[in-house]
């Protein structure tokens, strides 16, 4: 049987065993700064080159990591934008279009295939990947630019690409320094030596200990962060964690048995894992988002379901996304730390 021991979250010995994983999370901001610094010369050259080229007819984000670019760019990009996560490109893609590719490890054969096809068709190609990698080799061409990355961090790699797209006026503000500062702030507030009484990630982990999380974000980026956080919880605990739209989460909330204050938590019926609603709030003040959130929280209150909220309201939208993602990932790590096999 697996149970949750919250004392492990402040236990020096237990934390020491988790040091590598927690230190990796704490270094998220430094990885963003490192990637931005290493890619700066190549980016400056690429931006100067782009000034001599006409604005592309369309932007195509290719490869399996293209969905993050879509979440950021789709509402903002001044030209048609499409995410194409497969191994090929749309049939209409050609020399008038820009293909942007994220390849954090540079070894994905599907991504390499898409890049090679873009080069063959004469597209403008911008790839963020490790230099010398398989993807980089397939990207060699007259109209190609490689933004060198080395940390293999998907978020840091995406920030490099978004910074380039901002500078060529195809994307919104995505300053690497702002994103890194947001990640550093989360690392400080969720640090392992920070007591669980004042540590939001540990508090959330405790709330998730005996529950089935339902993770929701209202904006496009918050919704993506919700999916990534739910994935981290599943990977860390092996338990069910669902992220989705309101119409997907409402049936689960409505099916929850109303809480009975007289339930014995040690009886067979009292030990069931109830849902807990985790709301990711990135500060987007949109009437529709507000209405959807109120509906979820009202249903949760009616069924006696606990609601936990992660907030991030500072910096640009990419920084807020990064902050929510890292906060949720910290909580998943502490959940894994506290679970004990009896």
C-alpha angles and dihedrals in degrees: 000000000000121000135171121250107192092187088073090068090071097030112117095210094049092046091050090058089053093045098110094051094045093044089053089056092046091054094057093104094048090052090055091051092046094051092046091050095047093048096045098095093047091045093051090052092047093050091051090050092049090057089067093051128078118253107274119255090231141353118233119194105204132191135041094295093055095102093076090055089049092052091054102035106035096078093043113030111114092215130050111289130198133177113218110183096175130095094263139045133248112279092244096055113118148133093316093060137079119226115201118193133188114202108163095179097025094217103098110120093202091055091045089053092052091048092049090051091050091052091047091053092050096245122158101257128199116179128182105203143117111291113250093023123130092259091050091052091052090048096062110122146117095270097036130112125190118203101201118229128174112174096074088223109146094208095047090048091050092050090055091053093044090050089055093048090050092053092051089048096247098111143034126266112300107163111184091213092055092049092047092050090052091051091048090052091054091047090054096047093044098039115144093238091053109102117251090239090070101023112099094197093053090046090053092047090056090050090052095045098096099018144084105238122226107195121198136177122182104206123061093257094042089052090053090049088051091056092049093047092050089050090052091050092051092048094046099045108020087230133123116277121169129197122183150114123305094263089055096048100040095071090054092050093045091051093055113113110244110257116258114207089208094059113124105230090206096053122093092256096043095057096068118125108245124200120265120198115226113194119198108205117190094175097258105155101205122146093223093049090047092051093049092049092049090052092052094045093046091052090047091051091049092054095040093247117157118242123209123186131204113194135194119171105154130090129011123321094268091052091050091049091050091049094052092045094051093045091053092045091052089052090051090051092051090047089056091047093053097047112099129188108226 
